[in-house]
Amino acid sequence: MRDAAIGTGIAVDKMLALTGQIPTVQRANIVMPSAEDRAKIDVSHRALDAIARRLVESQRRYLAVCWQSLIEGARIVIRYAR
């Protein structure tokens, strides 16, 4: 009934008041890292960033070789097509 009433446009807080219910409260406890933990996290982030940079550079070199091979292959095909 509650979902049907809400679907018709009755506000949630009014529906809860009419049915005698109280709204639920969601709460989260967030633990902030200490300075020592933050330093460890920063070290690992820097290491992961370095790995990511190496992967991107490797991919760029690979794609450059692939494109170069493709262009060279196209030149050969054009040369023999003439």
Summary of the structure (lengths in Angstrom):
residues: 82
radius of gyration: 30.9
end to end distance: 78.8
largest distance: 87.2
contacts: 129
relative contact order: 0.05
helix: 74%
strand: 0%
